[in-house]
Amino acid sequence: MSDTRPTDPMAEAFEAQRDRLRAVATRMLGSHADAEDVVQEAWLRLSRQDATTIHNLGGWLTTVVGRISLDVLRSRQARPEASYDDGLSELVVTLDESPAPEDDAVLADSVGLALLVVLESLGPSERLAFVLHDLFAVPFDEIGQILGKSTAAAKMLASRARRKVRATERPTGAGPEQREVVQAFLAAARRGDFEGLLRVLDPEVKLTVDTPSGVVVTLGATQIAAGAKLSAGAAAQGRAVLVNGRPGVMAWRADGTPLSVLAFTVVDGRITDITVVVDPAKLALMDLPDVPPHGRRA
C-alpha cells in the first residue's frame, strides 16, 4: 500500500502525524499490517472531510484512529482466531542464554513486544482507554467521546486496565521461577506424567496450536494434560528460547529449518497459556534464530 504523498497542505499535515498515528494503532492492535491499514483509512476519511471544520487535526485523527482500531478489536472478539495469524510476525524469538552486549537491542524489542501480549488480555474498551491515556497522554474526555462514554467511565476503564496490566506483567517474564515451571512441565510431558502436568498447569490454561491445517485451541488443564496435541518429542530436541520475553522452546529439523516454537505464560507458579507453532508457512513468517552450535537444551 503506497503512502500518501504530501501534495497539498492537508496531506502535509497528515504526514506530520503519520508516525504517531501508526504508533497508536500498533499498540492498539499489536500488528504492523493492521496499523498501516488503519492509518490509511484515517487518511481516506480526512481527505473526504471539510478541513475548515477541523480545529485540532491531531485530536481529530487520534479520535478516528481510535474508533477504527476499536472496531477492529471488537471484530476480533467476535472471531478470536482472526488476530492470531497477524501476530505471528510480531513474535521475537531469541536463544535463552546470557546475552552479549550486542543483543541488548533485540532484548529491548522483546520486552516492548511483551506489553502487546499483556494488552491482549484486555477488552477493546479497556485497551483503548489504557493505550490512549497511559501511553499517549490523550485526555479522558476525548477517550470518552471515542468510546461513547462519560469521562468518569473512561477513567474507570483505564484504571481497571492498568490493574490488569500490572498484575499480568509482573509474574510472566522469563525469570528463574518461570523457567523452572516450564522445565517441570516439559519433564512431565516427556514422562507422560499426568499428575505432574496437572501440578504445573492452571485449571483454565489455554493451548493454541498453529498447524498446517489450521489453528486448534484447547482449554483446561485436564484436556491439555490428557491430549496429544503438544509434541513433547519436538520439545525434547529443542533449545530454550525467549519468545517476547517469555520462556519458550524452539526445535529445528536435521536440515536446519525450523520445526516448532513453543511459548509459555506462567502466572503464580502455573502455566496459564501455551502457544505452539508447527506450521512451516507460519514459521517462515517469523524472525527465528539459526540452529545454535551449542547452548542450553530445554
C-alpha positions as CSV (number, residue, x, y, z in Angstrom):
1,M,0.0,0.0,0.0
2,S,1.6,3.3,-1.1
3,D,2.0,6.2,1.3
4,T,0.1,9.4,1.0
5,R,2.2,11.9,-0.9
6,P,2.2,15.4,0.6
7,T,1.0,17.3,-2.4
8,D,-1.2,19.8,-0.5
9,P,-1.4,21.4,3.0
10,M,-3.8,18.8,4.3
11,A,-1.6,15.9,3.1
12,E,1.5,17.5,4.5
13,A,-0.3,18.0,7.9
14,F,-1.3,14.3,7.8
15,E,2.2,13.1,7.0
16,A,3.4,15.1,10.1
17,Q,1.0,13.0,12.2
18,R,1.6,9.6,10.4
19,D,4.3,8.2,12.7
20,R,2.3,9.0,15.9
21,L,-0.9,7.6,14.4
22,R,0.9,4.4,13.3
23,A,2.3,4.0,16.9
24,V,-1.2,4.4,18.4
25,A,-2.7,1.8,16.0
26,T,0.2,-0.6,16.5
27,R,-0.2,-0.5,20.3
28,M,-4.0,-0.9,20.0
29,L,-3.8,-3.8,17.5
30,G,-0.5,-5.5,18.0
31,S,0.0,-5.8,14.3
32,H,2.0,-3.5,12.0
33,A,0.0,-4.6,8.9
34,D,-3.3,-3.8,10.7
35,A,-1.9,-0.5,11.9
36,E,-1.0,0.6,8.4
37,D,-4.5,-0.2,7.2
38,V,-6.0,1.8,10.0
39,V,-3.8,4.8,9.3
40,Q,-4.6,4.7,5.6
41,E,-8.3,4.5,6.4
42,A,-7.8,7.6,8.6
43,W,-6.3,9.4,5.6
44,L,-9.2,8.5,3.4
45,R,-11.6,9.8,5.9
46,L,-9.6,13.0,6.3
47,S,-9.5,13.5,2.5
48,R,-13.3,13.5,2.4
49,Q,-13.6,15.9,5.3
50,D,-14.0,19.7,5.0
51,A,-10.7,20.9,6.5
52,T,-12.4,24.1,7.9
53,T,-14.5,22.0,10.3
54,I,-11.4,20.5,12.0
55,H,-9.9,22.8,14.7
56,N,-7.5,20.3,16.2
57,L,-6.1,17.9,13.5
58,G,-4.1,15.8,15.8
59,G,-7.0,15.2,18.1
60,W,-9.4,14.6,15.2
61,L,-7.0,12.0,13.7
62,T,-6.4,10.3,17.0
63,T,-10.2,10.0,17.5
64,V,-10.6,8.5,14.0
65,V,-7.7,6.0,14.5
66,G,-9.1,5.1,17.9
67,R,-12.6,4.4,16.6
68,I,-11.3,2.4,13.6
69,S,-9.0,0.4,15.9
70,L,-11.9,-0.2,18.3
71,D,-14.0,-1.6,15.5
72,V,-11.1,-4.0,14.6
73,L,-10.7,-5.1,18.2
74,R,-14.4,-5.8,18.5
75,S,-14.4,-7.7,15.3
76,R,-11.5,-9.8,16.6
77,Q,-13.6,-10.6,19.7
78,A,-16.3,-12.0,17.5
79,R,-13.7,-14.0,15.6
80,P,-10.9,-14.8,18.1
81,E,-8.9,-16.7,15.5
82,A,-8.7,-13.6,13.3
83,S,-5.9,-11.9,15.3
84,Y,-3.7,-14.9,15.8
85,D,-2.1,-15.2,12.4
86,D,-1.4,-11.5,12.1
87,G,0.5,-11.5,15.3
88,L,3.0,-14.3,14.4
89,S,5.4,-12.0,12.6
90,E,5.4,-9.8,15.7
91,L,7.0,-12.5,17.8
92,V,10.6,-12.0,18.8
93,V,12.4,-15.3,19.4
94,T,16.0,-15.3,20.9
95,L,18.1,-18.1,22.4
96,D,17.8,-18.1,26.1
97,E,21.4,-17.7,27.0
98,S,23.4,-15.0,28.8
99,P,23.0,-12.0,26.4
100,A,26.0,-10.4,24.8
101,P,26.1,-6.6,24.8
102,E,25.2,-6.5,21.1
103,D,21.9,-8.4,21.9
104,D,20.6,-5.6,24.0
105,A,18.5,-4.0,21.2
106,V,16.9,-7.4,20.4
107,L,16.0,-8.0,24.0
108,A,14.7,-4.4,24.3
109,D,12.3,-5.2,21.4
110,S,11.3,-8.4,23.1
111,V,10.4,-6.6,26.3
112,G,8.4,-3.9,24.4
113,L,6.5,-6.6,22.5
114,A,5.8,-8.4,25.7
115,L,3.4,-5.5,26.6
116,L,1.4,-6.3,23.4
117,V,0.9,-9.8,24.7
118,V,-0.3,-8.4,28.0
119,L,-2.7,-6.0,26.2
120,E,-4.3,-9.0,24.5
121,S,-5.9,-9.8,27.9
122,L,-7.9,-6.5,27.9
123,G,-11.3,-5.9,26.5
124,P,-11.5,-3.5,23.5
125,S,-12.7,-0.5,25.6
126,E,-10.1,-1.2,28.3
127,R,-7.3,-1.5,25.8
128,L,-8.2,1.8,24.1
129,A,-8.5,3.7,27.3
130,F,-5.2,2.3,28.6
131,V,-3.2,2.8,25.4
132,L,-4.5,6.3,24.6
133,H,-4.2,7.7,28.1
134,D,-1.2,5.9,29.7
135,L,0.9,5.5,26.6
136,F,-0.1,8.6,24.5
137,A,-1.5,11.0,27.1
138,V,-4.8,11.5,25.4
139,P,-7.2,13.3,27.9
140,F,-10.1,11.2,29.3
141,D,-12.8,13.4,27.9
142,E,-11.5,12.7,24.4
143,I,-11.3,9.0,25.2
144,G,-14.8,9.1,26.5
145,Q,-16.0,10.6,23.2
146,I,-14.4,7.9,21.2
147,L,-16.0,5.2,23.4
148,G,-19.3,6.9,23.6
149,K,-19.0,7.0,27.4
150,S,-18.6,9.7,30.1
151,T,-15.2,11.0,31.2
152,A,-15.6,9.1,34.5
153,A,-16.4,5.9,32.7
154,A,-13.2,6.3,30.6
155,K,-11.2,6.8,33.7
156,M,-12.6,3.7,35.3
157,L,-11.8,1.6,32.2
158,A,-8.2,2.9,32.2
159,S,-7.9,2.2,35.9
160,R,-9.2,-1.3,35.5
161,A,-6.9,-2.0,32.6
162,R,-3.9,-0.6,34.5
163,R,-4.6,-3.1,37.3
164,K,-4.8,-6.0,34.9
165,V,-1.6,-4.9,33.1
166,R,0.3,-4.6,36.4
167,A,-1.0,-7.9,37.7
168,T,-0.2,-9.7,34.4
169,E,3.2,-8.2,33.6
170,R,4.8,-8.8,36.9
171,P,4.9,-12.6,37.1
172,T,5.1,-13.5,33.4
173,G,8.7,-12.8,32.5
174,A,11.3,-15.4,32.0
175,G,12.8,-15.4,35.4
176,P,14.2,-18.5,37.2
177,E,10.8,-19.4,38.7
178,Q,9.1,-19.3,35.4
179,R,11.8,-21.3,33.7
180,E,11.6,-24.0,36.5
181,V,7.8,-24.3,35.9
182,V,8.3,-24.7,32.2
183,Q,11.1,-27.3,32.8
184,A,8.8,-29.2,35.1
185,F,6.0,-29.2,32.5
186,L,8.4,-30.5,29.8
187,A,9.8,-33.2,32.0
188,A,6.3,-34.4,33.0
189,A,5.2,-34.3,29.3
190,R,8.2,-36.5,28.3
191,R,7.4,-39.0,31.1
192,G,3.7,-39.0,30.4
193,D,3.2,-37.9,34.0
194,F,-0.5,-36.8,34.1
195,E,-0.5,-35.7,37.7
196,G,2.8,-33.9,37.2
197,L,1.3,-31.9,34.3
198,L,-1.8,-31.0,36.4
199,R,0.5,-29.6,39.1
200,V,2.0,-27.0,36.8
201,L,-1.0,-26.2,34.6
202,D,-3.5,-23.6,35.6
203,P,-7.0,-25.1,35.7
204,E,-8.1,-22.7,32.9
205,V,-4.9,-22.9,30.8
206,K,-5.3,-22.3,27.1
207,L,-3.3,-24.2,24.5
208,T,-3.2,-22.7,20.9
209,V,-1.5,-24.9,18.3
210,D,-1.0,-23.5,14.8
211,T,-0.8,-26.5,12.4
212,P,-0.7,-26.6,8.6
213,S,-4.4,-27.4,8.6
214,G,-5.4,-24.5,10.9
215,V,-5.4,-23.2,14.5
216,V,-6.5,-25.7,17.2
217,V,-7.4,-24.3,20.6
218,T,-7.8,-26.5,23.7
219,L,-9.0,-25.2,27.1
220,G,-8.5,-26.6,30.5
221,A,-5.7,-28.5,32.3
222,T,-7.3,-31.9,32.2
223,Q,-7.9,-31.7,28.5
224,I,-4.4,-30.5,27.7
225,A,-2.7,-33.0,30.0
226,A,-4.6,-35.8,28.5
227,G,-4.3,-34.8,24.9
228,A,-1.6,-35.4,22.3
229,K,-1.7,-32.1,20.5
230,L,1.6,-30.9,22.1
231,S,4.6,-32.7,20.7
232,A,6.8,-33.5,23.7
233,G,9.2,-35.2,21.3
234,A,9.9,-32.0,19.4
235,A,10.3,-30.1,22.7
236,A,12.8,-32.7,23.9
237,Q,15.1,-31.9,21.0
238,G,14.7,-28.2,21.3
239,R,16.6,-25.3,22.9
240,A,15.5,-22.9,25.5
241,V,14.4,-19.6,23.9
242,L,12.7,-16.3,24.9
243,V,9.5,-15.5,23.0
244,N,8.6,-11.9,23.5
245,G,10.5,-12.1,26.8
246,R,8.7,-15.3,28.0
247,P,10.2,-18.8,28.4
248,G,9.9,-21.0,25.4
249,V,11.4,-23.8,23.4
250,M,12.4,-24.0,19.7
251,A,13.3,-27.1,17.7
252,W,14.9,-27.5,14.3
253,R,14.9,-30.3,11.7
254,A,18.0,-32.1,10.7
255,D,18.5,-29.8,7.7
256,G,18.4,-26.7,10.0
257,T,14.9,-25.5,9.1
258,P,12.6,-24.6,12.0
259,L,10.4,-27.4,13.3
260,S,8.4,-25.8,16.1
261,V,8.2,-22.9,18.5
262,L,6.6,-23.2,21.9
263,A,5.9,-20.2,24.2
264,F,4.7,-20.3,27.8
265,T,3.0,-17.8,30.0
266,V,3.5,-18.5,33.7
267,V,1.5,-16.8,36.5
268,D,1.8,-17.5,40.2
269,G,3.7,-20.8,39.6
270,R,1.4,-22.2,37.0
271,I,1.2,-22.2,33.2
272,T,-1.8,-20.2,32.0
273,D,-1.1,-20.1,28.3
274,I,0.8,-22.2,25.8
275,T,1.3,-21.2,22.1
276,V,2.7,-23.8,19.7
277,V,3.6,-23.0,16.1
278,V,4.4,-26.1,13.9
279,D,3.0,-24.8,10.5
280,P,6.1,-24.3,8.3
281,A,4.4,-21.5,6.4
282,K,3.8,-19.6,9.7
283,L,7.3,-20.3,11.0
284,A,8.7,-18.8,7.8
285,L,7.0,-15.5,8.6
286,M,8.8,-15.3,12.0
287,D,12.2,-13.9,12.6
288,L,13.8,-17.0,14.1
289,P,17.4,-17.8,15.3
290,D,19.5,-20.3,13.3
291,V,20.5,-23.7,14.8
292,P,22.9,-22.9,17.7
293,P,26.2,-24.7,17.7
294,H,25.8,-25.2,21.5
295,G,23.6,-23.9,24.3
296,R,21.2,-24.9,27.0
297,R,18.7,-27.5,26.0
298,A,15.1,-27.2,27.1
